[in-house]
C-alpha cells in the first residue's frame, strides 16, 4: 500500500481517529494510508500492487480477513 500525506477527516473526526474508538495501530494506518485507500475506492488512483487490488476486493466484499487495511477502512466507513 502506498503511503501518502496525512489523512484527515475533520468533518467526522475533528479530534483525530484515536479519540473516536480506533486503536493506536488503526489510527496510524488511517493517518498514513487513508488518502491512498480513499483514492483507490473513488477511482482517482489505480491499484499498483497486489496488496492494493486485494484491498479493493476486500472492501467490496466486506471481508475483514483480507488485511488490516480493509479492516480499518470498513471500521472507518461504519463510523461515518
Backbone as numpy.savetxt, mean C-alpha at the origin, in Angstrom:
# Nx Ny Nz CAx CAy CAz Cx Cy Cz
9.20 -4.21 -5.02 8.35 -3.04 -5.02 9.25 -1.81 -5.02
8.90 -0.87 -5.85 9.69 0.37 -5.94 9.40 1.28 -4.75
10.45 1.77 -4.19 10.33 2.74 -3.10 10.06 4.11 -3.73
9.26 4.90 -3.08 8.92 6.22 -3.62 9.09 7.28 -2.53
8.77 8.50 -2.91 8.76 9.55 -1.89 7.67 9.19 -0.88
7.71 9.81 0.24 6.79 9.47 1.34 5.33 9.68 0.94
4.51 8.71 1.29 3.08 8.72 0.99 2.34 9.29 2.18
1.54 10.31 1.92 0.70 10.92 2.95 -0.75 10.82 2.54
-1.62 10.69 3.49 -3.06 10.78 3.25 -3.63 11.64 4.38
-3.35 12.93 4.27 -3.76 13.86 5.33 -5.28 14.00 5.45
-6.01 13.70 4.39 -7.46 13.78 4.46 -8.05 12.70 5.36
-7.53 11.49 5.24 -8.07 10.37 6.00 -7.27 10.02 7.25
-5.97 10.32 7.23 -5.09 9.98 8.34 -4.20 11.18 8.67
-4.79 12.25 9.18 -4.03 13.48 9.39 -2.90 13.36 10.41
-2.96 12.39 11.29 -1.92 12.20 12.30 -0.92 11.13 11.90
-1.03 10.63 10.68 -0.14 9.56 10.23 -0.77 8.20 10.43
-0.19 7.21 9.79 -0.76 5.86 9.82 -0.58 5.18 11.17
0.53 5.42 11.82 0.83 4.71 13.06 -0.17 5.05 14.17
-0.77 6.21 14.09 -1.75 6.61 15.11 -3.18 6.22 14.75
-3.32 5.50 13.66 -4.66 5.13 13.20 -4.84 3.62 13.10
-4.16 2.87 13.94 -4.38 1.43 14.00 -3.44 0.59 13.16
-2.42 1.20 12.57 -1.43 0.44 11.81 -0.23 0.16 12.71
0.37 -1.01 12.52 1.58 -1.33 13.26 2.73 -0.46 12.73
3.84 -0.47 13.44 5.01 0.29 12.99 5.46 -0.21 11.62
5.47 -1.52 11.44 5.89 -2.10 10.15 4.91 -1.73 9.03
3.62 -1.81 9.30 2.62 -1.46 8.28 2.71 0.03 7.92
2.88 0.88 8.93 3.01 2.31 8.67 4.24 2.60 7.83
5.34 1.92 8.09 6.57 2.11 7.31 6.37 1.68 5.87
5.66 0.59 5.65 5.39 0.14 4.28 4.54 1.16 3.55
3.49 1.64 4.19 2.65 2.65 3.54 3.41 3.94 3.28
4.21 4.37 4.25 5.00 5.59 4.07 5.95 5.48 2.87
6.63 4.35 2.77 7.69 4.20 1.77 7.23 3.68 0.41
6.15 2.93 0.37 5.72 2.29 -0.87 4.29 2.65 -1.28
3.61 3.45 -0.47 2.22 3.77 -0.73 1.96 4.43 -2.08
2.82 5.36 -2.49 2.63 6.00 -3.79 2.80 5.01 -4.93
3.74 4.09 -4.78 3.92 3.06 -5.80 2.69 2.16 -5.86
2.21 1.72 -4.71 1.03 0.85 -4.69 -0.18 1.57 -5.29
-0.36 2.82 -4.91 -1.49 3.60 -5.44 -1.36 3.76 -6.95
-0.16 4.07 -7.43 0.07 4.22 -8.86 -0.17 2.94 -9.65
0.23 1.82 -9.08 -0.03 0.53 -9.74 -1.53 0.28 -9.87
-2.26 0.62 -8.82 -3.69 0.36 -8.81 -4.48 1.32 -9.69
-4.04 2.58 -9.78 -4.79 3.53 -10.62 -4.29 3.55 -12.06
-3.27 2.76 -12.36 -2.79 2.64 -13.73 -1.77 3.69 -14.14
-1.39 4.56 -13.24 -0.38 5.57 -13.60 1.03 4.98 -13.60
1.21 3.82 -13.01 2.48 3.09 -13.06 2.23 1.70 -13.65
3.20 1.24 -14.40 3.14 -0.10 -14.98 4.01 -1.01 -14.12
3.52 -2.21 -13.80 4.32 -3.13 -12.97 5.65 -3.45 -13.65
6.73 -3.35 -12.88 8.07 -3.60 -13.41 8.67 -4.90 -12.90
8.02 -5.54 -11.96 8.58 -6.76 -11.38 7.46 -7.75 -11.09
7.86 -8.98 -10.84 6.88 -10.01 -10.47 6.19 -9.64 -9.16
6.93 -9.02 -8.26 6.35 -8.61 -6.98 5.23 -7.60 -7.19
5.43 -6.66 -8.10 4.39 -5.66 -8.37 3.19 -6.30 -9.08
3.44 -7.25 -9.96 2.34 -7.96 -10.61 1.55 -8.78 -9.59
2.25 -9.43 -8.68 1.59 -10.21 -7.61 0.77 -9.30 -6.71
1.29 -8.11 -6.44 0.56 -7.14 -5.64 -0.79 -6.83 -6.28
-0.79 -6.57 -7.57 -2.04 -6.25 -8.27 -3.03 -7.41 -8.20
-2.54 -8.61 -8.41 -3.40 -9.79 -8.33 -3.94 -9.96 -6.92
-3.08 -9.79 -5.94 -3.48 -9.95 -4.55 -4.55 -8.96 -4.12
-4.38 -7.70 -4.51 -5.38 -6.69 -4.15 -6.69 -6.96 -4.88
-6.61 -7.31 -6.15 -7.82 -7.59 -6.92 -8.61 -8.75 -6.30
-7.90 -9.78 -5.87 -8.54 -10.96 -5.29 -8.69 -10.88 -3.77
-8.25 -9.77 -3.18 -8.27 -9.58 -1.73 -7.60 -10.75 -1.00
-6.47 -11.17 -1.55 -5.71 -12.30 -0.99 -4.54 -11.76 -0.17
-4.74 -11.62 1.12 -3.73 -11.05 2.01 -2.52 -11.96 2.20
-2.64 -13.21 1.78 -1.53 -14.14 1.96 -0.42 -13.94 0.92
-0.67 -13.16 -0.10 0.32 -12.98 -1.17 1.54 -12.22 -0.67
1.32 -11.12 0.04 2.46 -10.36 0.55 2.00 -9.37 1.62
2.98 -8.86 2.34 2.69 -7.84 3.35 2.23 -6.54 2.68
2.69 -6.30 1.46 2.23 -5.12 0.72 0.72 -5.18 0.47
0.25 -6.33 0.05 -1.19 -6.53 -0.18 -1.94 -6.36 1.13
-1.46 -7.00 2.17 -2.11 -6.92 3.48 -2.22 -5.47 3.93
-1.15 -4.70 3.82 -1.17 -3.30 4.24 -2.12 -2.47 3.41
-2.09 -2.67 2.09 -2.97 -1.86 1.23 -4.43 -2.17 1.51
-4.79 -3.43 1.67 -6.18 -3.79 1.96 -6.63 -3.22 3.31
-5.75 -3.23 4.29 -6.06 -2.66 5.59 -6.26 -1.15 5.44
-5.38 -0.51 4.69 -5.51 0.94 4.43 -6.84 1.23 3.76
-7.17 0.47 2.73 -8.41 0.69 1.98 -9.65 0.46 2.85
-9.58 -0.54 3.73 -10.70 -0.81 4.63 -10.95 0.31 5.61
-9.90 1.05 5.96 -10.03 2.14 6.94 -10.44 3.47 6.31
-10.52 3.52 4.99 -10.91 4.79 4.35 -12.36 5.12 4.63
